[in-house]
Amino acid sequence: MPGAEFLWVYIMECTNGHFYTGMANDLSERFRLHREGRSGSRYTRSFRPVNIAACWKVYEERGPVMKVEACIKGMSRSAKESLVTRPGTLKKAVTEKYGTGFNIVTCSSREREGINKSA
C-alpha cells in the first residue's frame, strides 16, 4: 500500500467540545485552514477545531470515502467518542452499514500528533 493514493477521513474536536467530521486530500493543510477559519465550513468558522481526535487513511475512490465520512456523521455522540478511543473499530462499523469492505487504515497516534502540532 505505500505509494498508493488515499483520502483522509477525520474527526476534529472543536472549541465547544463537539466533533466535526470531514475528509481531505491533505489533512495537515485542511486542519490549518479549519483552525484559521478559511476552510469553507461555517461550523468550524464559529467553533474552531482544537485538535484532530481521530483520523484514517481510506484507500478508495472519492465515492466510497464519502460513504465512510457519512457513516461517521450519522453516528451518535457516544459512538463517535468510541471511535476516538478505539479508532480501529471504524472499518467494522462501515462494513456493517454498507455490507462491503473498505480499505481503511487507522492513523497512528504519532502521526495524528504530528498533524496536530503542524497547524
PyMOL commands that set and color helices and strands:
alter all, ss='L'
color gray80, all
select helices_A, chain A and resi 27-36+42-46+62-73+77-85+87-98+109-118
alter helices_A, ss='H'
color red, helices_A
select strands_A, chain A and resi 7-14+19-24+49-58+104-106
alter strands_A, ss='S'
color yellow, strands_A
deselect
rebuild
show_as cartoon
